[in-house]
């Protein structure tokens, strides 16, 4: 089985990583841990163009360290795991990576946005679930699950 784990280095992703470790057999399971960095795109001077901002390099470095830590933890548990940082719009990058890598499953944590926050910011998990060409497992933190009405 090939699992693409989309992390954002949040507590929600930590729960999703623990879920992979607890719910899937290590034998025959490959995990690709990805984190997406969205470059800022401005419609102003060229020095503000995509990829120019010096802070982008810091974000890419932090993302690389984060996904490698997760991949190493999964390797220690017995999974075949690799890490990758993607630079693109988050939803698109996750879906493209899953398709290119021929993932059987996408795993990601849910931030549990509701109401106006969800309307304004969207939901990566919801978008990935609706557009993925493979199965998607959205993991919620236990305290987030209690807040959802039955």
Secondary structure, 3 states (H helix, E strand, C coil): CEEEEEECCCHHHHHHHHHHHHHCCCCCCEEEEEEEECCCCCCCCHHHCCCCCHHHHHHHHHHHHHHHHHHHHHHHHCCEEEEEEEECCHHHHHHHHHHHHCCCEEEEECCCCCHHHHHHHCCHHHHHHHHCCCEEEEECCHHHHHCCCC
